[in-house]
């Protein structure tokens, strides 16, 4: 449904005043066609189909055709492109994508919206509407026909983070351009020491580069949300560090479970005595009194490898790591492909 609101080269670009004002919805109605879905058309469509937006599903429908077209232009979508849209809602962005000539897989969970969505996209044979929960989809199977799939979406508030993390891990998508709640976008792009930096930032940094492109005002949505949104680009790439994600994010999650505690305390929650925790942290160059939000992805990767090599995380992963550490002893450990 429509709603409002990395790696080593994550960046943020402050939007211009002009870009923040661009794409405001005119209150006129009009059919989708060339004009797209404005505020009047969105409200009339919802009225005819008896649709009331559900706050529990994070439903804030995009009601600005100028912004929809600007998003498509920013994504560089053109004829023949294959685009997956999660949370198609009433079809505002879907129409803009289809009008640009893209083949669109429009995924929508709320079956109340499907008749209206199918009505809006009926003139576009390149659109396939799929009633499904994006969190449960087998993306590798759903997008198996050919490659080059892209994601352009206005993600619902309440599932934006799990949808993105799940798709980055499993979906054969080459790039993402998504609108999310501003706070969520800042968490996705945050670097060590910045507000919002945490486990989500690290999970995204492991698999993608992130760029916050612009802010999106609340008044381009219906109903109007209480907060701003942002447009975010994610570019998938190979993992930024040479550590398996399972043990790495076990360490990350323990560290951020009590984010104001020190890294020494985090290791003690993993069962290490204080003296051993200090020794391990010293070997990987992390001060014992550092906070988790001060440690980058490379630091967590070095820490995880040290813990695995000592068998401190248990299981088969530790056994493999000890063998690998023996083979790499002359080189001084794992080589990371970028600090965050």
C-alpha positions as CSV (number, residue, x, y, z in Angstrom):
1,X,0.0,0.0,0.0
2,X,1.2,3.5,-0.6
3,X,2.4,5.3,2.4
4,X,4.5,8.2,3.4
5,X,6.3,9.0,5.6
6,X,25.5,0.5,3.9
7,X,28.4,0.1,3.1
8,X,31.7,1.9,2.7
9,X,30.2,4.7,0.5
10,X,27.0,5.6,2.3
11,X,26.1,9.3,1.7
12,X,23.4,11.8,2.3
13,X,22.4,14.8,0.1
14,X,20.6,17.7,1.6
15,X,17.6,18.4,-0.6
16,X,17.2,21.9,-2.1
17,X,14.3,24.1,-1.1
18,X,13.0,23.8,-4.6
19,X,13.0,20.0,-4.5
20,X,11.1,20.0,-1.2
21,X,8.4,22.2,-2.8
22,X,8.2,20.3,-6.1
23,X,5.5,17.8,-7.0
24,X,2.8,19.1,-4.7
25,X,-0.6,17.6,-5.5
26,X,-3.2,19.8,-7.1
27,X,-6.6,19.2,-5.6
28,X,-8.2,18.4,-8.9
29,X,-9.4,14.9,-9.7
30,X,-9.0,13.5,-13.2
31,X,-8.5,10.0,-14.3
32,X,-5.0,8.3,-14.1
33,X,-4.2,8.4,-17.8
34,X,-1.7,11.1,-18.7
35,X,-2.4,13.2,-15.5
36,X,-1.9,10.4,-13.0
37,X,-3.7,10.1,-9.7
38,X,-4.1,13.5,-7.9
39,X,-5.7,14.0,-4.5
40,X,-9.3,14.3,-5.9
41,X,-8.9,11.1,-7.9
42,X,-7.5,9.2,-5.0
43,X,-10.2,10.2,-2.7
44,X,-13.0,9.6,-5.2
45,X,-11.5,6.1,-6.0
46,X,-11.5,5.3,-2.3
47,X,-15.0,6.5,-1.9
48,X,-16.4,4.5,-4.8
49,X,-14.8,1.3,-3.5
50,X,-15.7,2.0,0.2
51,X,-12.0,2.1,1.2
52,X,-10.9,3.7,4.5
53,X,-7.2,3.8,5.0
54,X,-6.0,1.6,7.9
55,X,-3.5,3.1,10.2
56,X,-2.5,-0.4,11.5
57,X,-1.2,-1.1,8.0
58,X,0.6,2.2,7.6
59,X,-1.6,3.3,4.8
60,X,-1.0,6.8,3.5
61,X,-1.7,6.8,-0.2
62,X,0.5,8.9,-2.6
63,X,-1.8,11.6,-4.1
64,X,0.6,13.6,-6.2
65,X,1.2,12.6,-9.8
66,X,4.0,15.1,-10.2
67,X,5.9,13.4,-7.4
68,X,5.2,10.0,-8.7
69,X,6.6,10.9,-12.1
70,X,9.6,12.5,-10.4
71,X,10.3,9.3,-8.5
72,X,10.2,7.3,-11.8
73,X,12.5,9.8,-13.4
74,X,14.9,9.6,-10.4
75,X,14.9,5.8,-10.7
76,X,15.7,6.1,-14.4
77,X,12.9,3.7,-15.3
78,X,12.1,3.4,-18.9
79,X,10.6,1.1,-21.6
80,X,11.3,-2.6,-21.0
81,X,12.5,-2.2,-17.4
82,X,11.2,-4.7,-14.9
83,X,10.1,-3.2,-11.6
84,X,8.7,-4.7,-8.4
85,X,6.5,-2.4,-6.3
86,X,5.8,-3.4,-2.8
87,X,2.6,-1.8,-1.3
88,X,1.0,-0.7,-4.6
89,X,-2.1,0.7,-2.7
90,X,-4.4,2.6,-5.0
91,X,-1.9,2.6,-7.9
92,X,-0.5,6.2,-8.0
93,X,3.1,5.1,-8.4
94,X,2.1,2.0,-10.4
95,X,0.5,4.2,-13.0
96,X,3.6,6.4,-13.3
97,X,5.9,3.3,-13.6
98,X,3.6,1.7,-16.3
99,X,3.3,5.1,-18.1
100,X,7.1,5.1,-18.5
101,X,6.9,1.7,-20.2
102,X,8.0,-0.5,-17.4
103,X,6.8,-4.0,-16.7
104,X,5.5,-3.8,-13.1
105,X,4.8,-6.5,-10.5
106,X,2.5,-4.7,-8.1
107,X,2.4,-6.4,-4.7
108,X,-0.4,-5.6,-2.4
109,X,-1.4,-7.3,0.9
110,X,-4.7,-5.6,1.6
111,X,-7.4,-7.3,-0.5
112,X,-9.8,-4.4,0.1
113,X,-7.7,-2.3,-2.2
114,X,-7.4,-4.8,-5.1
115,X,-10.6,-4.0,-7.0
116,X,-9.6,-0.3,-7.0
117,X,-6.0,-1.1,-7.9
118,X,-7.0,-3.4,-10.8
119,X,-9.4,-0.7,-12.1
120,X,-6.6,1.9,-12.2
121,X,-4.0,-0.3,-13.9
122,X,-6.5,-2.0,-16.4
123,X,-5.2,0.2,-19.3
124,X,-1.7,-1.0,-18.7
125,X,-1.1,-4.6,-19.9
126,X,2.4,-4.6,-18.5
127,X,1.2,-4.5,-14.9
128,X,0.6,-7.7,-12.9
129,X,-1.1,-7.3,-9.6
130,X,-0.1,-9.9,-6.9
131,X,-2.0,-10.2,-3.7
132,X,0.7,-11.2,-1.3
133,X,2.6,-10.5,1.9
134,X,6.0,-9.2,0.9
135,X,7.4,-10.5,4.1
136,X,6.5,-14.1,3.2
137,X,7.1,-14.1,-0.5
138,X,9.7,-16.4,-2.0
139,X,11.4,-13.6,-4.0
140,X,13.9,-15.8,-5.8
141,X,10.9,-17.8,-7.2
142,X,8.7,-14.8,-7.9
143,X,11.4,-12.9,-9.8
144,X,12.9,-16.0,-11.4
145,X,12.1,-15.1,-15.0
146,X,15.1,-13.2,-16.2
147,X,17.2,-10.7,-14.4
148,X,17.5,-7.0,-13.9
149,X,14.6,-6.5,-11.6
150,X,14.4,-3.2,-9.9
151,X,12.4,-2.0,-6.9
152,X,10.5,1.3,-6.8
153,X,8.1,1.5,-3.9
154,X,6.3,3.7,-1.4
155,X,6.7,1.4,1.5
156,X,4.2,1.1,4.4
157,X,5.5,2.5,7.7
158,X,5.1,-0.6,9.6
159,X,7.0,-3.1,7.4
160,X,9.6,-0.9,5.6
161,X,12.6,-2.2,7.5
162,X,11.8,-5.9,7.5
163,X,10.8,-5.8,3.8
164,X,14.1,-4.1,2.8
165,X,16.3,-6.4,4.9
166,X,14.5,-9.5,3.6
167,X,14.7,-8.5,0.0
168,X,18.4,-7.4,0.2
169,X,19.1,-10.9,1.5
170,X,17.0,-13.0,-0.8
171,X,15.6,-11.0,-3.8
172,X,17.4,-10.8,-7.2
173,X,17.0,-7.0,-7.3
174,X,19.7,-4.8,-8.8
175,X,18.7,-1.5,-7.3
176,X,16.1,0.1,-4.9
177,X,14.5,3.5,-4.8
178,X,12.0,3.7,-2.0
179,X,10.1,6.2,0.0
180,X,10.1,5.5,3.8
181,X,9.4,7.4,7.0
182,X,12.2,10.0,7.5
183,X,13.4,8.4,10.8
184,X,13.6,5.0,9.0
185,X,15.6,6.5,6.1
186,X,18.1,8.1,8.6
187,X,18.5,4.7,10.3
188,X,19.2,3.0,7.0
189,X,21.9,5.5,6.1
190,X,23.4,6.3,9.6
191,X,27.1,6.0,10.2
192,X,28.9,5.3,13.5
193,X,28.3,8.1,16.0
194,X,25.3,9.5,14.1
195,X,21.8,9.6,15.5
196,X,19.8,6.4,14.5
197,X,22.9,4.3,14.0
198,X,22.3,0.7,15.1
199,X,21.7,-2.9,14.1
200,X,19.5,-1.9,11.1
201,X,22.2,0.4,9.8
202,X,24.8,-2.4,10.0
203,X,22.5,-5.0,8.4
204,X,22.0,-2.7,5.4
205,X,25.7,-1.7,5.3
206,X,26.6,-5.3,5.0
207,X,24.8,-5.7,1.7
208,X,24.2,-2.3,0.1
209,X,25.3,1.3,-0.3
210,X,22.7,3.8,0.8
211,X,21.9,7.4,-0.2
212,X,19.1,9.6,1.1
213,X,18.1,11.7,-1.9
214,X,15.4,14.1,-0.7
215,X,12.7,14.8,1.8
216,X,9.1,14.3,1.0
217,X,6.5,16.6,2.7
218,X,3.4,15.1,4.4
219,X,0.9,16.9,2.2
220,X,1.5,14.7,-0.9
221,X,-0.3,11.8,0.8
222,X,-3.8,11.0,1.7
223,X,-4.5,10.8,4.6
224,X,-1.8,13.3,5.6
225,X,0.8,11.6,7.9
226,X,2.2,13.4,11.0
227,X,5.9,13.0,9.8
228,X,8.0,13.6,6.7
229,X,9.2,10.9,4.4
230,X,12.5,10.6,2.5
231,X,13.4,9.1,-0.8
232,X,16.2,6.6,-0.4
233,X,18.4,4.7,-3.0
234,X,20.0,1.4,-2.0
235,X,22.5,-0.2,-4.3
236,X,23.2,-3.9,-3.5
237,X,26.7,-5.2,-3.7
238,X,28.7,-8.2,-2.3
239,X,29.1,-8.3,1.5
240,X,31.3,-5.5,2.7
241,X,33.2,-7.7,5.1
242,X,34.3,-11.4,4.8
243,X,32.4,-12.7,7.8
244,X,29.3,-14.9,7.7
245,X,26.2,-12.9,8.6
246,X,24.8,-15.3,11.2
247,X,27.6,-14.9,13.8
248,X,28.2,-11.3,12.8
249,X,24.7,-10.2,13.6
250,X,24.5,-12.3,16.7
251,X,27.3,-10.1,18.0
252,X,25.7,-6.9,16.7
253,X,22.3,-7.7,18.2
254,X,23.8,-8.5,21.6
255,X,25.8,-5.3,21.5
256,X,22.8,-3.1,20.6
257,X,20.4,-4.9,23.0
258,X,21.5,-2.3,25.6
259,X,23.0,0.3,23.3
260,X,24.1,2.7,26.2
261,X,26.2,-0.1,27.7
262,X,29.9,-0.6,26.8
263,X,31.4,-3.2,24.5
264,X,32.9,-4.8,27.5
265,X,29.4,-5.4,28.9
266,X,28.2,-6.7,25.5
267,X,30.9,-9.4,25.6
268,X,30.0,-10.3,29.1
269,X,26.5,-10.9,27.9
270,X,28.0,-13.4,25.6
271,X,29.5,-15.2,28.6
272,X,33.1,-13.8,28.6
273,X,34.7,-12.8,31.9
274,X,35.6,-9.1,32.2
275,X,39.4,-9.8,31.8
276,X,38.9,-11.9,28.7
277,X,36.5,-9.4,27.2
278,X,39.1,-6.7,27.6
279,X,41.7,-8.9,26.0
280,X,39.5,-9.7,23.0
281,X,38.6,-6.1,22.5
282,X,42.2,-5.0,22.7
283,X,43.2,-7.5,20.1
284,X,40.7,-6.1,17.6
285,X,41.3,-2.4,18.4
286,X,38.1,-1.6,20.1
287,X,38.2,0.3,23.4
288,X,36.6,-1.7,26.2
289,X,34.5,1.4,27.2
290,X,33.4,2.2,23.6
291,X,29.6,2.2,23.0
292,X,28.2,0.0,20.3
293,X,27.1,3.1,18.3
294,X,30.7,4.1,18.0
295,X,31.8,0.8,16.3
296,X,31.7,0.4,12.6
297,X,30.9,-2.7,10.5
298,X,34.6,-3.5,10.1
299,X,35.1,-3.3,13.8
300,X,32.2,-5.7,14.5
301,X,33.6,-8.0,11.8
302,X,37.0,-8.2,13.4
303,X,35.4,-8.8,16.8
304,X,33.2,-11.6,15.5
305,X,36.2,-13.3,13.8
306,X,38.2,-13.1,17.1
307,X,35.3,-14.6,19.0
308,X,34.8,-17.3,16.5
309,X,38.5,-18.2,16.5
310,X,38.3,-18.5,20.3
311,X,35.2,-20.7,20.1
312,X,33.3,-18.0,22.2
313,X,30.2,-18.2,20.0
314,X,30.0,-22.0,19.9
315,X,28.8,-24.2,17.1
316,X,30.2,-25.1,13.7
317,X,30.9,-21.5,12.7
318,X,33.5,-21.2,15.4
319,X,35.2,-24.5,14.3
320,X,35.4,-23.2,10.7
321,X,36.7,-19.9,11.9
322,X,39.5,-21.4,14.0
323,X,40.6,-23.4,10.9
324,X,40.5,-20.3,8.7
325,X,42.4,-18.3,11.3
326,X,45.2,-20.9,11.3
327,X,45.4,-20.6,7.5
328,X,45.5,-16.8,7.7
329,X,47.7,-16.4,10.7
330,X,50.5,-14.9,8.6
331,X,48.2,-12.2,7.2
332,X,46.9,-11.0,10.5
333,X,43.2,-11.8,10.1
334,X,40.3,-11.1,7.8
335,X,40.5,-8.3,5.3
336,X,37.4,-6.1,5.2
337,X,36.3,-4.3,2.1
338,X,35.3,-1.0,3.8
339,X,34.7,0.6,7.2
340,X,31.4,2.0,8.2
